[in-house]
Amino acid sequence: MIEKFLNDQQDQKAVEKVYTRLVDLLTAGEEIIYIATQKKPLVNILPDCVALTNKRVLFFTPANLGLSIKFIDFVWKDIVDVLIKEEIIGAIFTVKTTNGGEMGVDYLPKVQARKLYQYAQQRKEDEREARRQRDLEEKRAESGSFNFGERSNTQSQPVASTPTPAPTPEPQPAPVVAAPPMHEIPKQDELTEKLKKLRTLFENGLISQEEYNAKKLELLSDL
């Protein structure tokens, strides 16, 4: 089972210990993506390890002379950045969290550090896209009361002009004024409000430029 985690010069004994512990820590739907092992110069008896899953990053450190192993984990939504720094001997892999925390492992073989960085960046992109979709859904829910097809049923009412009194003492009957054709138009304040809401949806990325232009023309065509 661990052979796929030994393709990039990983320490086999270290991977076996981490894998055994990691399997017990996996949650429902969680899968191991990659395991990297430290390669210290001169003495590398108890190397630190980094493991990536589809849900989090885990840092493993041997304790009690290798009899036990401690770990610290960070879920992807709490990670704001991942970094690698290549040095003369190996590379340093570091993650930074939303609360300002930072955790890293040094003396990683460069090929392993690059794989960690590659996988971590891809996972962060997936998390950003998921977060963007959640934000869009929330904005759509907040703007759900706005209906593009809404039409105002307000109709213009005919207004009779006031007759001018005749110069003679006796009043003259008011002339009959023909009412203008009746048609449906939205009130000015209603139209302005709809245009503002339409603009807000467009600026928040909830509708495309084409949808925005079409709906704007549809509203203005009623003037």
MODELLER restraints for C-alpha pairs under 7 A, 6 or more apart:
rsr = mdl.restraints
at = mdl.atoms
rsr.add(forms.Gaussian(group=physical.xy_distance, feature=features.Distance(at['CA:5:A'], at['CA:34:A']), mean=6.41, stdev=0.5))
rsr.add(forms.Gaussian(group=physical.xy_distance, feature=features.Distance(at['CA:5:A'], at['CA:35:A']), mean=5.98, stdev=0.5))
rsr.add(forms.Gaussian(group=physical.xy_distance, feature=features.Distance(at['CA:6:A'], at['CA:12:A']), mean=6.72, stdev=0.5))
rsr.add(forms.Gaussian(group=physical.xy_distance, feature=features.Distance(at['CA:8:A'], at['CA:111:A']), mean=6.61, stdev=0.5))
rsr.add(forms.Gaussian(group=physical.xy_distance, feature=features.Distance(at['CA:8:A'], at['CA:112:A']), mean=6.22, stdev=0.5))
rsr.add(forms.Gaussian(group=physical.xy_distance, feature=features.Distance(at['CA:10:A'], at['CA:36:A']), mean=6.31, stdev=0.5))
rsr.add(forms.Gaussian(group=physical.xy_distance, feature=features.Distance(at['CA:10:A'], at['CA:37:A']), mean=5.47, stdev=0.5))
rsr.add(forms.Gaussian(group=physical.xy_distance, feature=features.Distance(at['CA:11:A'], at['CA:37:A']), mean=6.09, stdev=0.5))
rsr.add(forms.Gaussian(group=physical.xy_distance, feature=features.Distance(at['CA:14:A'], at['CA:37:A']), mean=6.91, stdev=0.5))
rsr.add(forms.Gaussian(group=physical.xy_distance, feature=features.Distance(at['CA:14:A'], at['CA:47:A']), mean=6.87, stdev=0.5))
rsr.add(forms.Gaussian(group=physical.xy_distance, feature=features.Distance(at['CA:30:A'], at['CA:53:A']), mean=6.57, stdev=0.5))
rsr.add(forms.Gaussian(group=physical.xy_distance, feature=features.Distance(at['CA:30:A'], at['CA:54:A']), mean=6.04, stdev=0.5))
rsr.add(forms.Gaussian(group=physical.xy_distance, feature=features.Distance(at['CA:30:A'], at['CA:55:A']), mean=6.29, stdev=0.5))
rsr.add(forms.Gaussian(group=physical.xy_distance, feature=features.Distance(at['CA:31:A'], at['CA:53:A']), mean=5.36, stdev=0.5))
rsr.add(forms.Gaussian(group=physical.xy_distance, feature=features.Distance(at['CA:31:A'], at['CA:54:A']), mean=5.81, stdev=0.5))
rsr.add(forms.Gaussian(group=physical.xy_distance, feature=features.Distance(at['CA:32:A'], at['CA:52:A']), mean=6.13, stdev=0.5))
rsr.add(forms.Gaussian(group=physical.xy_distance, feature=features.Distance(at['CA:32:A'], at['CA:53:A']), mean=4.35, stdev=0.5))
rsr.add(forms.Gaussian(group=physical.xy_distance, feature=features.Distance(at['CA:32:A'], at['CA:54:A']), mean=6.83, stdev=0.5))
rsr.add(forms.Gaussian(group=physical.xy_distance, feature=features.Distance(at['CA:33:A'], at['CA:52:A']), mean=5.37, stdev=0.5))
rsr.add(forms.Gaussian(group=physical.xy_distance, feature=features.Distance(at['CA:33:A'], at['CA:53:A']), mean=4.96, stdev=0.5))
rsr.add(forms.Gaussian(group=physical.xy_distance, feature=features.Distance(at['CA:33:A'], at['CA:54:A']), mean=6.70, stdev=0.5))
rsr.add(forms.Gaussian(group=physical.xy_distance, feature=features.Distance(at['CA:34:A'], at['CA:51:A']), mean=5.71, stdev=0.5))
rsr.add(forms.Gaussian(group=physical.xy_distance, feature=features.Distance(at['CA:34:A'], at['CA:52:A']), mean=5.25, stdev=0.5))
rsr.add(forms.Gaussian(group=physical.xy_distance, feature=features.Distance(at['CA:35:A'], at['CA:50:A']), mean=5.76, stdev=0.5))
rsr.add(forms.Gaussian(group=physical.xy_distance, feature=features.Distance(at['CA:35:A'], at['CA:51:A']), mean=4.39, stdev=0.5))
rsr.add(forms.Gaussian(group=physical.xy_distance, feature=features.Distance(at['CA:35:A'], at['CA:52:A']), mean=6.51, stdev=0.5))
rsr.add(forms.Gaussian(group=physical.xy_distance, feature=features.Distance(at['CA:36:A'], at['CA:49:A']), mean=5.60, stdev=0.5))
rsr.add(forms.Gaussian(group=physical.xy_distance, feature=features.Distance(at['CA:36:A'], at['CA:50:A']), mean=5.18, stdev=0.5))
rsr.add(forms.Gaussian(group=physical.xy_distance, feature=features.Distance(at['CA:36:A'], at['CA:51:A']), mean=6.38, stdev=0.5))
rsr.add(forms.Gaussian(group=physical.xy_distance, feature=features.Distance(at['CA:36:A'], at['CA:112:A']), mean=5.75, stdev=0.5))
rsr.add(forms.Gaussian(group=physical.xy_distance, feature=features.Distance(at['CA:37:A'], at['CA:47:A']), mean=6.44, stdev=0.5))
rsr.add(forms.Gaussian(group=physical.xy_distance, feature=features.Distance(at['CA:37:A'], at['CA:48:A']), mean=6.13, stdev=0.5))
rsr.add(forms.Gaussian(group=physical.xy_distance, feature=features.Distance(at['CA:37:A'], at['CA:49:A']), mean=4.44, stdev=0.5))
rsr.add(forms.Gaussian(group=physical.xy_distance, feature=features.Distance(at['CA:37:A'], at['CA:50:A']), mean=6.53, stdev=0.5))
rsr.add(forms.Gaussian(group=physical.xy_distance, feature=features.Distance(at['CA:37:A'], at['CA:108:A']), mean=6.42, stdev=0.5))
rsr.add(forms.Gaussian(group=physical.xy_distance, feature=features.Distance(at['CA:38:A'], at['CA:47:A']), mean=4.99, stdev=0.5))
rsr.add(forms.Gaussian(group=physical.xy_distance, feature=features.Distance(at['CA:38:A'], at['CA:48:A']), mean=5.31, stdev=0.5))
rsr.add(forms.Gaussian(group=physical.xy_distance, feature=features.Distance(at['CA:38:A'], at['CA:49:A']), mean=5.94, stdev=0.5))
rsr.add(forms.Gaussian(group=physical.xy_distance, feature=features.Distance(at['CA:38:A'], at['CA:106:A']), mean=6.95, stdev=0.5))
rsr.add(forms.Gaussian(group=physical.xy_distance, feature=features.Distance(at['CA:38:A'], at['CA:107:A']), mean=5.53, stdev=0.5))
rsr.add(forms.Gaussian(group=physical.xy_distance, feature=features.Distance(at['CA:38:A'], at['CA:108:A']), mean=4.62, stdev=0.5))
rsr.add(forms.Gaussian(group=physical.xy_distance, feature=features.Distance(at['CA:39:A'], at['CA:47:A']), mean=6.56, stdev=0.5))
rsr.add(forms.Gaussian(group=physical.xy_distance, feature=features.Distance(at['CA:39:A'], at['CA:107:A']), mean=5.49, stdev=0.5))
rsr.add(forms.Gaussian(group=physical.xy_distance, feature=features.Distance(at['CA:39:A'], at['CA:108:A']), mean=5.68, stdev=0.5))
rsr.add(forms.Gaussian(group=physical.xy_distance, feature=features.Distance(at['CA:39:A'], at['CA:109:A']), mean=6.51, stdev=0.5))
rsr.add(forms.Gaussian(group=physical.xy_distance, feature=features.Distance(at['CA:40:A'], at['CA:107:A']), mean=5.52, stdev=0.5))
rsr.add(forms.Gaussian(group=physical.xy_distance, feature=features.Distance(at['CA:46:A'], at['CA:62:A']), mean=6.22, stdev=0.5))
rsr.add(forms.Gaussian(group=physical.xy_distance, feature=features.Distance(at['CA:46:A'], at['CA:66:A']), mean=6.52, stdev=0.5))
rsr.add(forms.Gaussian(group=physical.xy_distance, feature=features.Distance(at['CA:48:A'], at['CA:60:A']), mean=5.72, stdev=0.5))
rsr.add(forms.Gaussian(group=physical.xy_distance, feature=features.Distance(at['CA:48:A'], at['CA:61:A']), mean=4.85, stdev=0.5))
rsr.add(forms.Gaussian(group=physical.xy_distance, feature=features.Distance(at['CA:48:A'], at['CA:62:A']), mean=6.69, stdev=0.5))
rsr.add(forms.Gaussian(group=physical.xy_distance, feature=features.Distance(at['CA:49:A'], at['CA:59:A']), mean=5.97, stdev=0.5))
rsr.add(forms.Gaussian(group=physical.xy_distance, feature=features.Distance(at['CA:49:A'], at['CA:60:A']), mean=5.06, stdev=0.5))
rsr.add(forms.Gaussian(group=physical.xy_distance, feature=features.Distance(at['CA:49:A'], at['CA:61:A']), mean=6.73, stdev=0.5))
rsr.add(forms.Gaussian(group=physical.xy_distance, feature=features.Distance(at['CA:50:A'], at['CA:58:A']), mean=5.77, stdev=0.5))
rsr.add(forms.Gaussian(group=physical.xy_distance, feature=features.Distance(at['CA:50:A'], at['CA:59:A']), mean=4.72, stdev=0.5))
rsr.add(forms.Gaussian(group=physical.xy_distance, feature=features.Distance(at['CA:50:A'], at['CA:60:A']), mean=6.20, stdev=0.5))
rsr.add(forms.Gaussian(group=physical.xy_distance, feature=features.Distance(at['CA:51:A'], at['CA:57:A']), mean=5.96, stdev=0.5))
rsr.add(forms.Gaussian(group=physical.xy_distance, feature=features.Distance(at['CA:51:A'], at['CA:58:A']), mean=5.16, stdev=0.5))
rsr.add(forms.Gaussian(group=physical.xy_distance, feature=features.Distance(at['CA:51:A'], at['CA:59:A']), mean=6.56, stdev=0.5))
rsr.add(forms.Gaussian(group=physical.xy_distance, feature=features.Distance(at['CA:52:A'], at['CA:58:A']), mean=6.41, stdev=0.5))
rsr.add(forms.Gaussian(group=physical.xy_distance, feature=features.Distance(at['CA:55:A'], at['CA:75:A']), mean=5.88, stdev=0.5))
rsr.add(forms.Gaussian(group=physical.xy_distance, feature=features.Distance(at['CA:55:A'], at['CA:76:A']), mean=6.08, stdev=0.5))
rsr.add(forms.Gaussian(group=physical.xy_distance, feature=features.Distance(at['CA:56:A'], at['CA:73:A']), mean=6.57, stdev=0.5))
rsr.add(forms.Gaussian(group=physical.xy_distance, feature=features.Distance(at['CA:56:A'], at['CA:74:A']), mean=5.40, stdev=0.5))
rsr.add(forms.Gaussian(group=physical.xy_distance, feature=features.Distance(at['CA:56:A'], at['CA:75:A']), mean=4.08, stdev=0.5))
rsr.add(forms.Gaussian(group=physical.xy_distance, feature=features.Distance(at['CA:56:A'], at['CA:76:A']), mean=5.19, stdev=0.5))
rsr.add(forms.Gaussian(group=physical.xy_distance, feature=features.Distance(at['CA:57:A'], at['CA:73:A']), mean=5.48, stdev=0.5))
rsr.add(forms.Gaussian(group=physical.xy_distance, feature=features.Distance(at['CA:57:A'], at['CA:74:A']), mean=5.28, stdev=0.5))
rsr.add(forms.Gaussian(group=physical.xy_distance, feature=features.Distance(at['CA:57:A'], at['CA:75:A']), mean=6.42, stdev=0.5))
rsr.add(forms.Gaussian(group=physical.xy_distance, feature=features.Distance(at['CA:58:A'], at['CA:71:A']), mean=6.51, stdev=0.5))
rsr.add(forms.Gaussian(group=physical.xy_distance, feature=features.Distance(at['CA:58:A'], at['CA:72:A']), mean=5.63, stdev=0.5))
rsr.add(forms.Gaussian(group=physical.xy_distance, feature=features.Distance(at['CA:58:A'], at['CA:73:A']), mean=4.20, stdev=0.5))
rsr.add(forms.Gaussian(group=physical.xy_distance, feature=features.Distance(at['CA:58:A'], at['CA:74:A']), mean=6.54, stdev=0.5))
rsr.add(forms.Gaussian(group=physical.xy_distance, feature=features.Distance(at['CA:59:A'], at['CA:71:A']), mean=5.34, stdev=0.5))
rsr.add(forms.Gaussian(group=physical.xy_distance, feature=features.Distance(at['CA:59:A'], at['CA:72:A']), mean=5.23, stdev=0.5))
rsr.add(forms.Gaussian(group=physical.xy_distance, feature=features.Distance(at['CA:59:A'], at['CA:73:A']), mean=6.28, stdev=0.5))
rsr.add(forms.Gaussian(group=physical.xy_distance, feature=features.Distance(at['CA:60:A'], at['CA:69:A']), mean=6.53, stdev=0.5))
rsr.add(forms.Gaussian(group=physical.xy_distance, feature=features.Distance(at['CA:60:A'], at['CA:70:A']), mean=5.64, stdev=0.5))
rsr.add(forms.Gaussian(group=physical.xy_distance, feature=features.Distance(at['CA:60:A'], at['CA:71:A']), mean=4.36, stdev=0.5))
rsr.add(forms.Gaussian(group=physical.xy_distance, feature=features.Distance(at['CA:60:A'], at['CA:72:A']), mean=6.76, stdev=0.5))
rsr.add(forms.Gaussian(group=physical.xy_distance, feature=features.Distance(at['CA:61:A'], at['CA:69:A']), mean=5.59, stdev=0.5))
rsr.add(forms.Gaussian(group=physical.xy_distance, feature=features.Distance(at['CA:61:A'], at['CA:70:A']), mean=5.19, stdev=0.5))
rsr.add(forms.Gaussian(group=physical.xy_distance, feature=features.Distance(at['CA:61:A'], at['CA:71:A']), mean=6.18, stdev=0.5))
rsr.add(forms.Gaussian(group=physical.xy_distance, feature=features.Distance(at['CA:62:A'], at['CA:68:A']), mean=6.01, stdev=0.5))
rsr.add(forms.Gaussian(group=physical.xy_distance, feature=features.Distance(at['CA:62:A'], at['CA:69:A']), mean=4.24, stdev=0.5))
rsr.add(forms.Gaussian(group=physical.xy_distance, feature=features.Distance(at['CA:62:A'], at['CA:70:A']), mean=6.16, stdev=0.5))
rsr.add(forms.Gaussian(group=physical.xy_distance, feature=features.Distance(at['CA:63:A'], at['CA:69:A']), mean=5.23, stdev=0.5))
rsr.add(forms.Gaussian(group=physical.xy_distance, feature=features.Distance(at['CA:63:A'], at['CA:70:A']), mean=6.56, stdev=0.5))
rsr.add(forms.Gaussian(group=physical.xy_distance, feature=features.Distance(at['CA:76:A'], at['CA:124:A']), mean=6.74, stdev=0.5))
rsr.add(forms.Gaussian(group=physical.xy_distance, feature=features.Distance(at['CA:77:A'], at['CA:127:A']), mean=6.52, stdev=0.5))
rsr.add(forms.Gaussian(group=physical.xy_distance, feature=features.Distance(at['CA:78:A'], at['CA:97:A']), mean=5.46, stdev=0.5))
rsr.add(forms.Gaussian(group=physical.xy_distance, feature=features.Distance(at['CA:78:A'], at['CA:98:A']), mean=5.39, stdev=0.5))
rsr.add(forms.Gaussian(group=physical.xy_distance, feature=features.Distance(at['CA:79:A'], at['CA:95:A']), mean=6.75, stdev=0.5))
rsr.add(forms.Gaussian(group=physical.xy_distance, feature=features.Distance(at['CA:79:A'], at['CA:96:A']), mean=5.78, stdev=0.5))
rsr.add(forms.Gaussian(group=physical.xy_distance, feature=features.Distance(at['CA:79:A'], at['CA:97:A']), mean=4.31, stdev=0.5))
rsr.add(forms.Gaussian(group=physical.xy_distance, feature=features.Distance(at['CA:79:A'], at['CA:98:A']), mean=6.02, stdev=0.5))
rsr.add(forms.Gaussian(group=physical.xy_distance, feature=features.Distance(at['CA:80:A'], at['CA:96:A']), mean=5.79, stdev=0.5))
rsr.add(forms.Gaussian(group=physical.xy_distance, feature=features.Distance(at['CA:80:A'], at['CA:97:A']), mean=5.29, stdev=0.5))
rsr.add(forms.Gaussian(group=physical.xy_distance, feature=features.Distance(at['CA:80:A'], at['CA:98:A']), mean=5.75, stdev=0.5))
rsr.add(forms.Gaussian(group=physical.xy_distance, feature=features.Distance(at['CA:81:A'], at['CA:95:A']), mean=5.83, stdev=0.5))
rsr.add(forms.Gaussian(group=physical.xy_distance, feature=features.Distance(at['CA:81:A'], at['CA:96:A']), mean=5.17, stdev=0.5))
rsr.add(forms.Gaussian(group=physical.xy_distance, feature=features.Distance(at['CA:82:A'], at['CA:94:A']), mean=5.72, stdev=0.5))
rsr.add(forms.Gaussian(group=physical.xy_distance, feature=features.Distance(at['CA:82:A'], at['CA:95:A']), mean=4.43, stdev=0.5))
rsr.add(forms.Gaussian(group=physical.xy_distance, feature=features.Distance(at['CA:82:A'], at['CA:96:A']), mean=6.32, stdev=0.5))
rsr.add(forms.Gaussian(group=physical.xy_distance, feature=features.Distance(at['CA:82:A'], at['CA:117:A']), mean=6.81, stdev=0.5))
rsr.add(forms.Gaussian(group=physical.xy_distance, feature=features.Distance(at['CA:83:A'], at['CA:93:A']), mean=5.86, stdev=0.5))
rsr.add(forms.Gaussian(group=physical.xy_distance, feature=features.Distance(at['CA:83:A'], at['CA:94:A']), mean=5.10, stdev=0.5))
rsr.add(forms.Gaussian(group=physical.xy_distance, feature=features.Distance(at['CA:83:A'], at['CA:95:A']), mean=6.31, stdev=0.5))
rsr.add(forms.Gaussian(group=physical.xy_distance, feature=features.Distance(at['CA:83:A'], at['CA:117:A']), mean=6.92, stdev=0.5))
rsr.add(forms.Gaussian(group=physical.xy_distance, feature=features.Distance(at['CA:84:A'], at['CA:91:A']), mean=6.66, stdev=0.5))
rsr.add(forms.Gaussian(group=physical.xy_distance, feature=features.Distance(at['CA:84:A'], at['CA:92:A']), mean=5.37, stdev=0.5))
rsr.add(forms.Gaussian(group=physical.xy_distance, feature=features.Distance(at['CA:84:A'], at['CA:93:A']), mean=4.55, stdev=0.5))
rsr.add(forms.Gaussian(group=physical.xy_distance, feature=features.Distance(at['CA:84:A'], at['CA:94:A']), mean=6.24, stdev=0.5))
rsr.add(forms.Gaussian(group=physical.xy_distance, feature=features.Distance(at['CA:84:A'], at['CA:113:A']), mean=6.74, stdev=0.5))
rsr.add(forms.Gaussian(group=physical.xy_distance, feature=features.Distance(at['CA:84:A'], at['CA:117:A']), mean=6.78, stdev=0.5))
rsr.add(forms.Gaussian(group=physical.xy_distance, feature=features.Distance(at['CA:85:A'], at['CA:91:A']), mean=5.42, stdev=0.5))
rsr.add(forms.Gaussian(group=physical.xy_distance, feature=features.Distance(at['CA:85:A'], at['CA:92:A']), mean=5.06, stdev=0.5))
rsr.add(forms.Gaussian(group=physical.xy_distance, feature=features.Distance(at['CA:85:A'], at['CA:93:A']), mean=6.74, stdev=0.5))
rsr.add(forms.Gaussian(group=physical.xy_distance, feature=features.Distance(at['CA:86:A'], at['CA:92:A']), mean=6.38, stdev=0.5))
rsr.add(forms.Gaussian(group=physical.xy_distance, feature=features.Distance(at['CA:86:A'], at['CA:110:A']), mean=6.79, stdev=0.5))
rsr.add(forms.Gaussian(group=physical.xy_distance, feature=features.Distance(at['CA:89:A'], at['CA:107:A']), mean=6.55, stdev=0.5))
rsr.add(forms.Gaussian(group=physical.xy_distance, feature=features.Distance(at['CA:90:A'], at['CA:107:A']), mean=4.60, stdev=0.5))
rsr.add(forms.Gaussian(group=physical.xy_distance, feature=features.Distance(at['CA:90:A'], at['CA:108:A']), mean=5.04, stdev=0.5))
rsr.add(forms.Gaussian(group=physical.xy_distance, feature=features.Distance(at['CA:90:A'], at['CA:109:A']), mean=4.78, stdev=0.5))
rsr.add(forms.Gaussian(group=physical.xy_distance, feature=features.Distance(at['CA:90:A'], at['CA:110:A']), mean=5.31, stdev=0.5))
rsr.add(forms.Gaussian(group=physical.xy_distance, feature=features.Distance(at['CA:91:A'], at['CA:106:A']), mean=5.90, stdev=0.5))
rsr.add(forms.Gaussian(group=physical.xy_distance, feature=features.Distance(at['CA:91:A'], at['CA:107:A']), mean=5.41, stdev=0.5))
rsr.add(forms.Gaussian(group=physical.xy_distance, feature=features.Distance(at['CA:91:A'], at['CA:108:A']), mean=5.10, stdev=0.5))
rsr.add(forms.Gaussian(group=physical.xy_distance, feature=features.Distance(at['CA:91:A'], at['CA:109:A']), mean=6.28, stdev=0.5))
rsr.add(forms.Gaussian(group=physical.xy_distance, feature=features.Distance(at['CA:91:A'], at['CA:110:A']), mean=5.41, stdev=0.5))
rsr.add(forms.Gaussian(group=physical.xy_distance, feature=features.Distance(at['CA:91:A'], at['CA:113:A']), mean=6.31, stdev=0.5))
rsr.add(forms.Gaussian(group=physical.xy_distance, feature=features.Distance(at['CA:92:A'], at['CA:104:A']), mean=6.74, stdev=0.5))
rsr.add(forms.Gaussian(group=physical.xy_distance, feature=features.Distance(at['CA:92:A'], at['CA:105:A']), mean=5.61, stdev=0.5))
rsr.add(forms.Gaussian(group=physical.xy_distance, feature=features.Distance(at['CA:92:A'], at['CA:106:A']), mean=4.21, stdev=0.5))
rsr.add(forms.Gaussian(group=physical.xy_distance, feature=features.Distance(at['CA:92:A'], at['CA:107:A']), mean=6.29, stdev=0.5))
rsr.add(forms.Gaussian(group=physical.xy_distance, feature=features.Distance(at['CA:92:A'], at['CA:108:A']), mean=6.32, stdev=0.5))
rsr.add(forms.Gaussian(group=physical.xy_distance, feature=features.Distance(at['CA:93:A'], at['CA:104:A']), mean=5.33, stdev=0.5))
rsr.add(forms.Gaussian(group=physical.xy_distance, feature=features.Distance(at['CA:93:A'], at['CA:105:A']), mean=5.51, stdev=0.5))
rsr.add(forms.Gaussian(group=physical.xy_distance, feature=features.Distance(at['CA:93:A'], at['CA:106:A']), mean=6.56, stdev=0.5))
rsr.add(forms.Gaussian(group=physical.xy_distance, feature=features.Distance(at['CA:93:A'], at['CA:113:A']), mean=6.07, stdev=0.5))
rsr.add(forms.Gaussian(group=physical.xy_distance, feature=features.Distance(at['CA:94:A'], at['CA:102:A']), mean=6.95, stdev=0.5))
rsr.add(forms.Gaussian(group=physical.xy_distance, feature=features.Distance(at['CA:94:A'], at['CA:103:A']), mean=5.57, stdev=0.5))
rsr.add(forms.Gaussian(group=physical.xy_distance, feature=features.Distance(at['CA:94:A'], at['CA:104:A']), mean=4.02, stdev=0.5))
rsr.add(forms.Gaussian(group=physical.xy_distance, feature=features.Distance(at['CA:94:A'], at['CA:105:A']), mean=6.69, stdev=0.5))
rsr.add(forms.Gaussian(group=physical.xy_distance, feature=features.Distance(at['CA:95:A'], at['CA:102:A']), mean=5.74, stdev=0.5))
rsr.add(forms.Gaussian(group=physical.xy_distance, feature=features.Distance(at['CA:95:A'], at['CA:103:A']), mean=5.55, stdev=0.5))
rsr.add(forms.Gaussian(group=physical.xy_distance, feature=features.Distance(at['CA:95:A'], at['CA:104:A']), mean=6.32, stdev=0.5))
rsr.add(forms.Gaussian(group=physical.xy_distance, feature=features.Distance(at['CA:96:A'], at['CA:102:A']), mean=4.56, stdev=0.5))
rsr.add(forms.Gaussian(group=physical.xy_distance, feature=features.Distance(at['CA:96:A'], at['CA:103:A']), mean=6.79, stdev=0.5))
rsr.add(forms.Gaussian(group=physical.xy_distance, feature=features.Distance(at['CA:136:A'], at['CA:206:A']), mean=6.92, stdev=0.5))
rsr.add(forms.Gaussian(group=physical.xy_distance, feature=features.Distance(at['CA:152:A'], at['CA:185:A']), mean=6.78, stdev=0.5))
rsr.add(forms.Gaussian(group=physical.xy_distance, feature=features.Distance(at['CA:152:A'], at['CA:186:A']), mean=5.11, stdev=0.5))
rsr.add(forms.Gaussian(group=physical.xy_distance, feature=features.Distance(at['CA:153:A'], at['CA:184:A']), mean=6.39, stdev=0.5))
rsr.add(forms.Gaussian(group=physical.xy_distance, feature=features.Distance(at['CA:154:A'], at['CA:184:A']), mean=6.28, stdev=0.5))
rsr.add(forms.Gaussian(group=physical.xy_distance, feature=features.Distance(at['CA:154:A'], at['CA:185:A']), mean=6.67, stdev=0.5))
rsr.add(forms.Gaussian(group=physical.xy_distance, feature=features.Distance(at['CA:154:A'], at['CA:186:A']), mean=6.51, stdev=0.5))
rsr.add(forms.Gaussian(group=physical.xy_distance, feature=features.Distance(at['CA:155:A'], at['CA:182:A']), mean=6.72, stdev=0.5))
rsr.add(forms.Gaussian(group=physical.xy_distance, feature=features.Distance(at['CA:155:A'], at['CA:183:A']), mean=6.17, stdev=0.5))
rsr.add(forms.Gaussian(group=physical.xy_distance, feature=features.Distance(at['CA:155:A'], at['CA:184:A']), mean=5.09, stdev=0.5))
rsr.add(forms.Gaussian(group=physical.xy_distance, feature=features.Distance(at['CA:155:A'], at['CA:185:A']), mean=6.56, stdev=0.5))
rsr.add(forms.Gaussian(group=physical.xy_distance, feature=features.Distance(at['CA:156:A'], at['CA:182:A']), mean=6.12, stdev=0.5))
rsr.add(forms.Gaussian(group=physical.xy_distance, feature=features.Distance(at['CA:156:A'], at['CA:183:A']), mean=6.83, stdev=0.5))
rsr.add(forms.Gaussian(group=physical.xy_distance, feature=features.Distance(at['CA:158:A'], at['CA:179:A']), mean=5.07, stdev=0.5))
rsr.add(forms.Gaussian(group=physical.xy_distance, feature=features.Distance(at['CA:158:A'], at['CA:180:A']), mean=6.42, stdev=0.5))
rsr.add(forms.Gaussian(group=physical.xy_distance, feature=features.Distance(at['CA:160:A'], at['CA:177:A']), mean=6.13, stdev=0.5))
rsr.add(forms.Gaussian(group=physical.xy_distance, feature=features.Distance(at['CA:163:A'], at['CA:174:A']), mean=5.09, stdev=0.5))
rsr.add(forms.Gaussian(group=physical.xy_distance, feature=features.Distance(at['CA:163:A'], at['CA:175:A']), mean=6.73, stdev=0.5))
rsr.add(forms.Gaussian(group=physical.xy_distance, feature=features.Distance(at['CA:165:A'], at['CA:171:A']), mean=6.26, stdev=0.5))
rsr.add(forms.Gaussian(group=physical.xy_distance, feature=features.Distance(at['CA:165:A'], at['CA:172:A']), mean=6.74, stdev=0.5))
rsr.add(forms.Gaussian(group=physical.xy_distance, feature=features.Distance(at['CA:166:A'], at['CA:172:A']), mean=6.13, stdev=0.5))
rsr.add(forms.Gaussian(group=physical.xy_distance, feature=features.Distance(at['CA:185:A'], at['CA:222:A']), mean=5.60, stdev=0.5))
rsr.add(forms.Gaussian(group=physical.xy_distance, feature=features.Distance(at['CA:185:A'], at['CA:223:A']), mean=6.14, stdev=0.5))
rsr.add(forms.Gaussian(group=physical.xy_distance, feature=features.Distance(at['CA:195:A'], at['CA:216:A']), mean=6.92, stdev=0.5))
rsr.add(forms.Gaussian(group=physical.xy_distance, feature=features.Distance(at['CA:198:A'], at['CA:212:A']), mean=6.91, stdev=0.5))
rsr.add(forms.Gaussian(group=physical.xy_distance, feature=features.Distance(at['CA:201:A'], at['CA:207:A']), mean=6.14, stdev=0.5))
rsr.add(forms.Gaussian(group=physical.xy_distance, feature=features.Distance(at['CA:202:A'], at['CA:208:A']), mean=6.51, stdev=0.5))
rsr.add(forms.Gaussian(group=physical.xy_distance, feature=features.Distance(at['CA:202:A'], at['CA:212:A']), mean=6.30, stdev=0.5))
